[in-house]
Amino acid sequence: MNSVPTFHPPTPPCNKELVLKVIPMPADCNAYGHIFGGWVMAQVDLAGSVLPFRYIEGRIATVAVKEFVFKEPVKVGDLLSFYSEITKIGRTSITVNVEVYAERAHSNGAHVKVTDATLTYVSVDEHGKPKVIERS
């Protein structure tokens, strides 16, 4: 009789929200079989923009990446989960921390933290100029 393996989802950071899940593909891979850091950075930028976009309910622009740490390589077929939290709201900007966890293929649900980053987004008007964030 075949038994179904037990799935153990990651224990997310308690103060962060799951904002993106993605599986990197072979086209995103370097010659050594790992995913390009730039591809991971682009996904982190997308994930980081979700909460500011919701808060501002309008246009935003990435203006700074204060810290970006690669802790483990990302591999083709990993299921990446991106968790985000707003850490600061300024007059026109919002700073966000993003943590990325990989569920490795054939790992019975094991997860490893692969990346974290701190990014800042600015609220912009239709002309791309900074716009004051209205507090709710």
C-alpha positions in Angstrom: 0.0 0.0 0.0 1.4 3.4 -1.0 1.4 6.1 1.7 1.1 9.7 0.9 4.1 11.7 2.2 3.3 14.2 5.0 3.7 17.8 3.9 5.3 20.2 6.4 4.8 23.8 5.2 7.4 26.3 6.3 7.0 28.1 9.5 6.7 31.6 8.3 8.2 34.5 10.1 5.4 35.4 12.5 5.4 39.1 11.7 5.6 38.8 7.9 3.0 38.1 5.2 3.4 35.6 2.4 3.3 37.8 -0.7 4.7 35.6 -3.6 5.5 32.0 -4.5 7.4 31.1 -7.6 9.4 28.2 -9.1 12.6 29.2 -10.9 13.1 27.5 -14.3 16.2 26.4 -16.3 16.2 29.7 -18.3 16.9 31.5 -15.0 20.0 29.4 -14.4 23.7 30.1 -14.7 26.3 27.7 -16.1 26.8 26.1 -12.7 23.2 25.1 -12.2 22.2 27.9 -9.8 19.7 30.6 -10.3 21.1 34.0 -11.3 21.3 36.4 -8.4 19.7 39.1 -10.5 16.7 37.0 -11.2 16.3 36.5 -7.4 16.7 40.2 -6.9 14.0 41.0 -9.4 11.6 38.6 -7.6 12.4 40.2 -4.3 11.7 43.6 -5.7 8.3 42.4 -6.9 7.5 40.7 -3.5 8.7 43.8 -1.7 6.4 46.1 -3.6 3.2 44.2 -2.7 2.6 45.7 0.8 3.6 49.3 -0.2 1.3 49.1 -3.2 -1.6 48.0 -1.0 -0.9 50.7 1.6 -0.5 53.5 -0.9 -3.1 52.3 -3.4 -1.2 53.9 -6.2 2.1 54.1 -8.0 5.4 53.4 -6.3 9.0 53.3 -7.4 11.9 51.3 -6.0 14.5 53.9 -4.8 16.9 51.9 -2.6 18.1 48.4 -1.7 19.8 48.9 1.7 20.8 45.3 2.2 20.6 42.1 0.1 22.1 38.9 1.6 22.3 35.6 -0.3 22.5 32.9 2.4 22.1 29.8 0.2 22.0 29.1 -3.6 18.6 28.9 -5.3 18.3 25.9 -7.5 16.1 25.0 -10.5 12.9 23.5 -9.2 13.0 25.1 -5.8 9.6 26.4 -4.6 10.4 29.9 -3.3 8.2 31.6 -0.7 8.6 35.4 -0.2 7.5 36.9 3.1 7.3 40.7 3.6 6.7 43.2 6.3 6.7 47.0 6.3 9.3 48.3 8.7 9.0 52.0 8.3 6.6 54.5 6.8 8.0 58.0 6.1 6.6 61.1 4.5 6.8 59.7 0.9 8.5 56.4 1.4 7.9 52.9 2.7 10.7 50.5 3.8 10.1 46.8 3.6 12.0 43.7 4.7 11.7 40.5 2.5 12.7 37.0 3.5 12.9 34.2 1.0 12.6 30.5 1.8 13.2 27.6 -0.6 11.4 24.3 -0.4 13.9 22.0 -2.1 12.7 19.4 -4.6 12.6 15.9 -3.1 13.1 17.3 0.4 9.9 16.1 2.0 8.9 19.7 2.7 12.1 20.9 4.2 12.7 24.7 3.8 15.8 26.8 4.0 16.1 30.6 4.1 18.0 31.6 1.0 17.8 35.4 0.9 16.7 38.5 2.8 16.7 42.1 1.8 15.6 45.6 2.8 14.1 47.8 0.1 12.6 51.3 0.1 9.8 52.4 -2.2 8.5 55.9 -2.9 5.0 56.9 -3.6 4.9 58.8 -6.9 2.3 60.8 -8.8 1.4 60.5 -12.5 4.5 62.5 -13.4 6.9 60.2 -11.4 7.4 62.9 -8.7 7.4 61.9 -5.0 4.0 62.1 -3.4 3.1 62.4 0.3 1.7 59.2 1.7 -1.7 59.7 3.3 -1.9 58.0 6.7 -5.0 55.9 7.4 
